[in-house]
Amino acid sequence: MCGIIGIVGQSPVADRLVDGLRRMEYRGYDSAGVCTIDGGQLVRRRAEGKLANLVRELAHSPAPGDIGIAHTRWATHGAPTTSNAHPHATGEVALVHNGIIENFKSLREELMARGRSFESETDTEVVAHLVSEQVEAGHSPAEAVRAVLPGLRGAFALAIAFRQFPDFLIGARLGSPLVVGYGEGETYLGSDALALAPLTQRIAYLEEGDWVVIARDGAQIFDKENNPVDRAITTSGVSAAAVEKGPYRHFMQKEIFEQPTVVAQTLSSYIRSLEQTVALPQMDFDLASVRRIAIVACGTSYYAGMVAKYWFETFARVPVDIDVASEFRYRDPVLEEGGLALFISQSGETADTLAALRHCKDNGQTIAVVVNVPTSSMAREADLLLPTHAGPEIGVASTKAFTCQLAVLAALAAHLALVKGKLTKAAEQEIVRHLIEAPAALNAALAHDGDIAGMAHLIAPARDVLYLGRGPDYPLALEGALKLKEISYIHAEGYASGEMKHGPIALIDEAVPVIVLAPSGPLFEKTVSNMQEVRARGGKVVLISDAEGIVEAGEGCLATIEMPKVHPLIAPLVYAVPVQLLAYHVACAKGTDVDQPRNLAKSVTVE
């Protein structure tokens, strides 16, 4: 969602604020703005569209000052216009916000009845006016914030600057992440550690309901009851180099090609290679007692969960329910005693998933999370933390986080099967052996990048594309369709291949390419049979399979994409590569914005 940053510095901050926004632009890029304090005045500069527009505005009209706040926006309330861009300001207060103020309409009506006027359509501006009212009435900034926060419903991370007080900022969080950074004679606020990486490695994560006053000499943190508290200062470990593309054209391309390395890094945390066993982090509950698993996630993470469902049920014989997070609570699911609720998220801050996690916790479920940010809200609230080690993922369309999630989930499935007595030591060793082979297989898949780039022009003109797969390849068909939709804006759908004849086959004609994921193996013949049904009706098929499968079924296809021959266990990791590369090269052929596709953001921290 939106990204915010604040600096209480010893030198001009505008350029550093913009640099922080650049590192968070994956969170939203509908508009951007900064506000500094200089000479007793709030100096505000805003621009609609991407950050480059704000940079041009600042070149024309600089924003001097050693203290300031900044924001990059993903629009919720109000169109992405300059007037709706943050920071929002009154004569006394400027404010940036990530999240949603759910009761903003009633608050706005009350403020207007008191004679306040608004210049935007956003929910955020009401908070600026509420705080400003308090300051104008003679209250201190801390008193003003303390009075206003209890009246806000929703999710928010705030950074507030005060015209008359150029030596500090105030931040607050409820439901949206906020980090305090400690420098030498400077202190910082940011939506995440990545935004602060060039400024400091010493950070503290605010907890739910916390608010903070940051000054040059440090920070004073208060909890939701307004009691002074200490929050642990940790080393972020986030490198500023993480947001450099290096030799790659796009972050997405870089992150696709990082997959062999990051999957190997992830697996090294869960596999003891010498003993050929799976090793999970220490847990305070008996995994063997788990009778049912509920998997909850959104988007790409949900498709990783779908693959995991096959693994958990096949290996461990534990029944699995899976839900998209935005629907989970609203169907009032039956959560049995002894259940494990498993949440999958790249950021660990996705609002729908976090709300579902807390619902499960309130209903007595043991909580496990697979997450790429080990200091995130989900990670901190879990009974079992299963981190991936993908590193920062900047491209909005998730790639390396997905394959690392699959690696962790495969290890968890194997361990669960072992403690349930459904897996022998020999079978565990075989699974470990195949997992260890995954990075090399990913490298082999990436070697076909040129072939995929060479046929992307066949897909780029299409208005509609269908993806087909069976078994664990069905979630990969869904993921392939999602990737194509996200970055090329082509309408695409994924189907279980056997479902084609139950309706979707009516869509088939020569203008609808059909991407078939069919590694050779026990499901190959049935998938190919469904593929032939498509071809018999004039459909143009792109077959993604191994050499054996292409020899058997590749004749007459529009194109074939060869993958290495791998064990079915790691096939989902390997077959993620061609669907990622196909989407990437089609988007490049169409000239779309690969890393920052329209209307999307990396971390969705509103419901």
C-alpha positions in Angstrom: 0.0 0.0 0.0 1.3 3.5 0.5 4.9 4.2 1.8 5.8 6.8 4.3 9.1 8.2 5.6 10.1 10.9 8.0 13.5 12.4 8.9 14.6 14.6 11.8 18.0 15.5 10.5 21.0 17.7 10.8 21.1 18.7 7.1 18.6 19.2 4.3 16.3 16.2 4.0 14.3 16.6 0.8 16.7 14.5 -1.4 16.9 11.8 1.3 13.2 11.7 1.6 12.8 11.2 -2.1 15.5 8.5 -2.0 13.4 6.7 0.7 10.3 7.0 -1.4 12.2 5.5 -4.4 12.9 2.4 -2.2 9.2 2.1 -1.3 7.7 2.9 -4.7 6.7 -0.7 -5.0 4.2 0.0 -2.3 2.3 2.5 -4.4 3.0 4.9 -7.2 -0.2 6.9 -7.9 1.2 10.1 -6.6 4.0 11.4 -4.2 4.8 14.3 -2.0 7.1 15.8 0.6 6.7 18.4 3.3 9.6 20.0 5.2 9.7 22.7 7.9 11.8 25.7 7.0 11.7 29.2 8.6 8.7 28.4 10.6 6.7 27.3 7.5 5.4 24.1 6.2 7.0 23.7 2.7 4.8 21.2 0.7 5.5 19.8 -2.7 3.2 17.2 -4.4 2.8 15.6 -7.8 0.4 13.1 -9.3 1.8 10.0 -11.0 5.1 8.4 -10.4 7.9 9.7 -8.3 9.8 11.2 -11.3 7.1 13.8 -11.4 7.8 14.9 -7.8 11.5 15.0 -8.6 10.8 17.4 -11.4 8.6 19.5 -9.1 11.3 19.7 -6.5 13.9 20.7 -9.1 11.6 23.6 -10.0 10.5 24.4 -6.5 12.9 23.0 -3.8 11.8 22.1 -0.3 14.5 23.3 2.1 14.7 22.2 5.7 16.3 19.7 8.1 13.1 17.9 9.1 10.4 16.5 6.9 7.9 13.8 5.9 7.2 12.1 2.5 4.7 9.7 0.9 4.2 7.5 -2.1 0.5 6.7 -2.7 -1.6 3.8 -3.7 -5.1 5.4 -4.0 -8.0 4.2 -1.9 -10.2 7.2 -1.2 -10.0 9.8 -4.0 -8.5 9.7 -7.4 -4.7 9.8 -7.9 -4.6 13.6 -8.3 -2.3 16.3 -6.9 -4.9 17.6 -4.6 -5.4 14.0 -3.2 -1.6 13.4 -2.9 -0.1 13.4 0.6 1.2 15.1 2.7 -2.1 16.7 3.7 -1.8 19.9 5.6 -3.5 22.7 7.5 -1.8 25.9 8.6 -0.3 24.1 11.6 0.1 20.4 10.7 1.3 18.2 7.8 0.6 14.5 7.8 1.2 11.4 5.7 -0.7 8.1 6.1 -0.7 4.5 5.1 -3.9 2.7 5.6 -7.6 3.5 5.8 -9.6 5.6 8.3 -12.9 3.7 8.2 -15.0 6.3 10.1 -13.6 9.2 8.1 -17.0 10.2 6.6 -18.6 10.8 10.0 -15.4 12.6 11.2 -15.4 14.7 8.1 -19.1 15.7 8.6 -18.4 16.7 12.2 -15.3 18.8 11.2 -17.2 20.5 8.4 -20.0 21.3 10.9 -17.3 23.0 13.0 -16.3 25.1 10.0 -13.3 23.2 8.7 -12.8 23.1 5.0 -11.2 20.3 2.9 -9.2 20.4 -0.2 -9.1 16.7 -1.0 -11.4 13.6 -1.2 -9.2 11.5 1.0 -9.8 9.9 4.3 -6.4 11.0 5.5 -7.2 14.8 5.6 -9.6 14.4 8.5 -6.7 13.3 10.7 -4.7 16.4 9.8 -7.7 18.6 10.7 -8.4 16.7 14.0 -4.8 17.1 15.1 -4.7 20.7 13.9 -7.8 21.6 15.9 -6.1 20.4 19.1 -2.9 22.3 18.4 -4.8 25.5 17.5 -6.6 25.2 20.8 -3.3 25.4 22.6 -2.5 21.8 23.2 1.0 20.4 22.7 1.6 18.1 19.7 1.8 15.1 22.0 -1.4 16.0 23.7 -3.1 16.5 20.4 -2.1 13.1 19.0 -3.0 11.4 22.3 -6.5 13.0 22.1 -7.1 12.1 18.4 -5.9 8.5 18.1 -8.6 6.8 20.1 -11.3 8.3 17.8 -9.8 6.7 14.6 -11.1 3.4 13.4 -9.4 1.4 10.7 -5.7 0.8 9.9 -3.1 3.5 9.9 0.6 4.4 10.1 1.0 8.1 10.5 3.9 10.6 10.4 3.0 14.1 11.5 5.0 17.4 11.3 4.1 20.5 13.2 4.9 24.0 11.9 5.7 25.5 15.2 7.9 22.6 16.4 10.7 22.0 13.9 12.7 19.7 16.2 10.5 16.5 16.2 8.0 14.4 14.4 5.2 12.2 15.8 4.4 8.7 14.4 1.7 6.2 15.2 0.6 2.8 14.0 -2.5 0.6 14.2 -2.7 -2.2 11.7 -0.1 -0.8 9.3 3.7 -1.2 9.9 5.9 1.6 11.1 9.7 1.4 11.9 11.8 3.8 14.0 15.4 4.2 12.7 18.2 5.5 15.0 21.1 7.4 13.4 24.0 9.6 14.5 22.3 12.8 15.7 19.3 11.9 13.5 16.2 9.8 13.9 13.9 8.4 11.2 10.4 6.9 10.6 9.6 4.5 7.7 7.0 2.0 6.5 9.7 -0.6 6.3 13.4 -1.2 7.0 14.1 -1.0 3.3 13.2 2.7 3.2 15.7 3.4 5.9 18.5 1.1 4.7 20.9 3.8 3.4 20.3 5.9 6.6 20.6 3.3 9.4 20.7 -0.3 10.2 19.5 0.3 13.8 15.7 0.0 13.9 12.8 -0.7 16.2 9.4 -2.0 15.2 6.4 -0.2 16.7 3.8 -2.6 18.1 0.0 -2.3 17.7 -1.3 1.0 19.0 2.1 2.5 19.6 2.9 6.1 18.9 6.3 7.8 19.0 7.9 11.2 19.3 11.2 11.3 17.3 13.8 13.9 17.8 17.5 14.3 16.8 18.7 12.6 19.9 16.4 9.6 19.8 12.8 8.5 20.3 10.2 8.2 23.0 7.7 5.5 22.4 4.3 5.1 24.0 1.9 2.2 24.0 -1.8 2.3 23.2 -2.5 3.2 26.9 -0.1 6.1 26.6 2.5 4.5 28.8 6.2 5.1 28.0 7.7 1.8 26.7 10.9 0.5 25.2 10.9 -1.4 22.0 14.0 -3.5 21.1 16.5 -2.0 18.8 17.6 -4.5 16.2 19.9 -4.6 13.2 17.8 -4.6 10.1 20.3 -6.4 7.9 18.7 -4.9 4.8 21.2 -3.7 2.3 20.7 -0.6 0.2 22.1 -2.6 -2.7 18.9 -4.7 -2.6 17.1 -2.1 -4.6 19.6 -2.0 -7.4 18.8 -3.8 -10.7 22.4 -4.5 -11.6 22.7 -5.7 -15.2 19.0 -6.5 -15.5 16.4 -4.5 -17.3 13.8 -4.8 -14.6 13.6 -5.9 -10.9 11.2 -8.6 -11.9 13.8 -10.1 -14.3 16.5 -9.8 -11.7 14.2 -11.6 -9.1 13.3 -14.4 -11.5 17.0 -15.1 -12.1 17.8 -14.9 -8.3 15.6 -17.9 -7.7 18.2 -20.7 -7.7 20.2 -18.8 -5.2 17.4 -17.8 -2.8 15.7 -21.2 -3.0 19.0 -22.7 -2.0 19.4 -20.2 0.8 15.9 -21.0 2.0 16.3 -24.7 1.9 19.6 -24.5 3.8 17.5 -23.4 6.8 15.2 -26.4 6.6 17.5 -29.2 5.5 20.4 -31.0 7.1 22.2 -32.1 4.0 24.6 -34.6 5.6 21.8 -36.4 7.6 19.4 -35.9 4.7 16.7 -34.8 7.1 14.2 -31.9 7.4 14.8 -29.6 10.4 12.1 -27.1 11.4 12.5 -24.3 13.9 11.9 -25.0 17.6 8.2 -25.0 18.4 6.2 -25.0 21.6 3.5 -27.3 20.5 3.2 -30.9 19.3 3.1 -30.9 15.5 2.1 -34.6 15.6 -1.2 -33.6 17.4 -2.4 -31.5 14.5 -5.6 -32.9 13.1 -6.5 -30.4 10.5 -4.9 -27.5 8.7 -6.5 -24.3 7.5 -4.3 -22.4 4.9 -5.1 -18.8 4.4 -3.4 -16.4 2.0 -4.0 -13.9 -0.9 -2.9 -13.8 -4.6 0.3 -15.7 -5.4 0.7 -16.8 -1.8 -2.7 -18.5 -2.1 -1.5 -20.5 -5.1 1.5 -21.6 -3.1 -1.0 -22.8 -0.4 -2.9 -24.7 -3.0 0.2 -26.7 -3.9 0.9 -27.2 -0.2 -2.6 -28.7 0.2 -1.6 -31.5 -2.2 1.6 -32.1 -0.3 0.1 -32.1 3.2 -2.7 -34.5 2.2 -0.6 -36.8 0.1 2.4 -37.1 2.4 0.9 -36.5 5.9 -2.7 -37.5 5.3 -3.9 -34.5 7.2 -7.1 -32.8 5.8 -6.6 -29.3 4.6 -9.0 -26.4 4.1 -7.8 -23.4 2.0 -9.3 -20.0 1.8 -8.5 -16.6 0.3 -7.9 -14.3 3.3 -10.5 -11.7 2.2 -13.3 -14.3 2.5 -12.1 -16.4 5.4 -13.7 -14.7 8.4 -16.9 -13.9 6.6 -18.0 -17.5 6.1 -17.5 -18.1 9.9 -15.3 -21.2 9.4 -15.5 -24.2 11.7 -12.2 -24.2 13.6 -11.8 -27.5 15.4 -9.7 -28.0 18.5 -6.2 -29.1 17.7 -6.1 -27.2 14.3 -3.2 -25.5 12.8 -3.8 -22.3 10.9 -1.1 -21.7 8.3 -0.8 -18.2 6.8 1.4 -17.4 3.8 2.5 -13.9 3.0 5.5 -12.2 1.4 5.3 -9.0 3.4 3.7 -10.4 6.6 1.5 -7.2 6.7 -1.3 -8.0 4.3 -4.4 -6.7 6.0 -6.8 -9.5 5.1 -4.4 -12.2 6.0 -3.4 -10.5 9.3 -7.1 -10.1 10.3 -7.7 -13.8 9.5 -4.7 -14.8 11.6 -6.1 -12.9 14.6 -9.5 -14.5 14.1 -7.9 -17.9 14.2 -5.8 -17.0 17.3 -9.0 -15.8 19.1 -10.5 -19.2 18.2 -7.8 -21.3 19.8 -5.9 -22.3 16.7 -2.1 -22.8 16.6 -0.6 -20.2 14.3 2.1 -20.9 11.7 3.3 -18.4 9.2 5.4 -18.6 6.1 6.7 -15.1 5.6 9.6 -13.3 3.9 9.9 -10.5 6.5 10.7 -12.1 9.8 10.1 -8.9 11.8 6.6 -8.4 10.3 3.4 -8.4 12.3 2.5 -11.9 11.2 5.9 -13.2 12.2 5.7 -11.6 15.6 2.2 -13.1 16.3 2.9 -16.6 15.2 3.5 -19.8 17.3 5.6 -21.2 14.5 7.6 -18.8 12.3 8.8 -20.3 9.0 10.8 -17.6 7.2 11.7 -17.7 3.6 15.0 -16.1 2.6 14.1 -14.5 -0.7 15.5 -11.1 0.3 13.6 -7.9 -0.6 11.3 -8.3 -3.5 10.8 -5.0 -5.4 8.9 -6.1 -8.5 5.2 -5.9 -7.7 4.5 -9.2 -9.4 5.8 -11.8 -6.9 8.3 -14.4 -8.3 11.2 -15.4 -6.0 9.0 -15.1 -2.9 6.6 -17.7 -4.5 9.3 -20.4 -5.1 10.8 -19.8 -1.7 7.3 -20.3 -0.1 7.0 -23.6 -2.0 10.4 -24.7 -0.7 9.4 -24.0 2.9 6.0 -25.7 2.5 7.5 -28.8 1.0 9.9 -29.1 3.9 7.0 -28.6 6.4 4.9 -31.2 4.6 7.7 -33.7 4.8 8.3 -33.0 8.5 4.6 -33.3 9.3 4.4 -36.6 7.5 7.4 -37.9 9.4 6.0 -36.9 12.9 2.6 -38.3 11.9 4.3 -41.7 11.1 3.3 -41.5 7.5 6.8 -41.2 6.1 9.8 -43.6 6.7 13.3 -42.3 7.2 14.2 -43.6 3.7 11.3 -41.7 2.1 12.2 -38.5 4.0 15.8 -38.9 2.6 14.4 -39.2 -0.9 12.3 -36.1 -0.5 15.4 -34.2 0.9 17.4 -35.4 -2.1 14.9 -34.0 -4.5 14.6 -30.7 -2.7 18.4 -30.3 -2.8 18.1 -30.8 -6.6 15.7 -27.9 -6.9 18.2 -25.0 -7.3 20.0 -26.8 -10.2 16.7 -27.6 -11.8 15.7 -23.9 -11.5 19.0 -23.0 -13.2 18.2 -25.4 -16.0 14.8 -23.9 -16.5 16.3 -20.4 -16.7 18.5 -21.6 -19.5 15.5 -21.5 -21.7 14.9 -17.8 -21.2 15.9 -17.0 -24.8 13.5 -19.6 -26.2 10.6 -18.1 -24.2 11.6 -14.5 -25.2 11.6 -15.7 -28.8 8.0 -16.9 -28.8 6.5 -14.1 -26.6 5.4 -12.3 -29.7 3.0 -15.1 -30.4 1.1 -14.4 -27.2 1.4 -10.6 -27.0 -1.4 -9.8 -29.5 -3.9 -12.0 -27.7 -6.9 -10.6 -25.9 -7.5 -13.7 -23.8 -5.3 -16.6 -22.8 -6.1 -19.8 -21.0 -3.7 -21.9 -18.8 -4.3 -25.6 -18.1 -2.8 -27.9 -15.5 -3.6 -31.0 -13.4 -2.8 -31.8 -9.8 -0.1 -29.5 -8.4 0.2 -28.0 -11.9 -3.3 -26.6 -11.6 -2.2 -23.9 -9.1 0.7 -23.2 -11.4 -1.8 -22.6 -14.2 -3.6 -20.1 -11.9 -0.3 -18.4 -11.1 0.7 -18.2 -14.7 -2.6 -16.5 -15.6 -2.2 -14.1 -12.7 1.3 -13.1 -13.8 0.1 -12.4 -17.3 -2.8 -10.4 -16.1 -0.7 -8.4 -13.6 2.0 -7.2 -15.9 0.7 -7.5 -19.5 -2.9 -6.6 -18.9 -4.1 -9.6 -21.0 -7.2 -11.3 -19.7 -6.0 -14.7 -18.6 -7.6 -17.6 -16.7 -6.2 -20.8 -15.2 -8.2 -24.0 -15.1 -7.8 -27.5 -14.0 -7.4 -29.2 -17.4 -10.2 -31.6 -16.8 -12.6 -28.7 -16.3 -12.1 -27.4 -19.9 -15.0 -29.5 -21.2 -17.3 -28.2 -18.5 -17.7 -24.8 -20.0 -14.4 -23.0 -20.9 -14.0 -24.9 -24.1 -16.7 -22.7 -25.5 -14.1 -19.9 -25.5 -11.7 -21.7 -27.7 -10.9 -20.4 -31.2 -7.8 -19.5 -33.1 -7.4 -16.2 -31.3 -7.1 -17.7 -27.8 -3.7 -19.3 -27.0 -3.8 -22.1 -24.5 -0.8 -22.6 -22.3 -0.6 -26.2 -21.1 1.6 -27.2 -18.1 2.2 -31.0 -18.4 5.4 -32.5 -17.1 5.7 -36.1 -18.0 4.5 -38.4 -15.2 1.3 -40.0 -13.9 -1.0 -37.1 -15.0 0.6 -36.4 -18.3 -1.7 -38.6 -20.5 -4.9 -37.1 -19.1 -3.6 -33.6 -19.5 -2.6 -34.2 -23.1 -6.0 -35.7 -23.7 -7.5 -32.4 -22.6 -5.0 -30.5 -24.7 -6.1 -32.5 -27.8 -9.7 -31.5 -27.1 -8.5 -27.9 -27.4 -6.6 -28.5 -30.6 -9.5 -30.3 -32.2 -11.5 -27.0 -31.9 -8.8 -24.9 -33.5 -7.1 -23.8 -30.3 -3.4 -22.7 -30.5 -1.5 -24.7 -27.8 1.8 -23.8 -26.1 3.0 -26.9 -24.4 5.3 -26.6 -21.4 6.8 -30.0 -20.6 10.1 -31.9 -20.4 11.9 -33.4 -23.4 10.0 -36.7 -23.1 6.6 -34.9 -23.0 7.4 -32.7 -26.0 8.4 -35.6 -28.1 5.2 -37.4 -27.2 2.7 -34.5 -27.6 4.5 -31.4 -29.0 3.8 -32.0 -32.7 1.3 -29.4 -34.1 1.6 -27.0 -31.1 2.0 -23.3 -31.6 5.2 -23.5 -29.6 6.8 -25.7 -27.0 8.9 -24.7 -23.9 11.2 -27.4 -22.7 11.8 -27.9 -18.9 14.3 -30.2 -17.2 13.0 -33.7 -16.2 12.3 -33.4 -12.5 10.6 -35.3 -9.7 6.9 -34.4 -9.3 7.7 -33.0 -5.8 9.8 -30.1 -7.1 7.9 -29.7 -10.4 5.9 -26.8 -9.1 9.1 -24.8 -8.3 10.6 -25.5 -11.7 7.4 -24.8 -13.7 7.0 -21.5 -12.0 10.0 -20.3 -14.0 8.5 -20.6 -17.5 5.2 -19.0 -16.5 7.0 -16.1 -14.9 9.3 -15.7 -17.9 6.5 -15.9 -20.4 4.5 -13.2 -18.6 7.7 -11.1 -18.4 8.6 -11.3 -22.0 5.0 -10.8 -23.2 4.9 -7.6 -21.1 8.2 -6.4 -22.5 6.8 -7.1 -26.0 3.8 -5.0 -25.2 5.8 -2.2 -23.6 4.0 -2.2 -20.3 5.5 -1.1 -17.0 6.8 -4.5 -15.7 7.9 -3.5 -12.2 5.1 -1.1 -11.5 1.9 -2.3 -13.2 -1.1 -0.1 -13.2 -3.4 -0.1 -10.2 -1.3 -2.5 -8.2 0.9 -2.3 -5.1 3.2 -4.8 -3.5 1.9 -4.9 0.1 -1.9 -4.5 0.5 -2.3 -3.2 4.0 -6.0 -2.3 3.7 -9.0 -4.6 3.4 
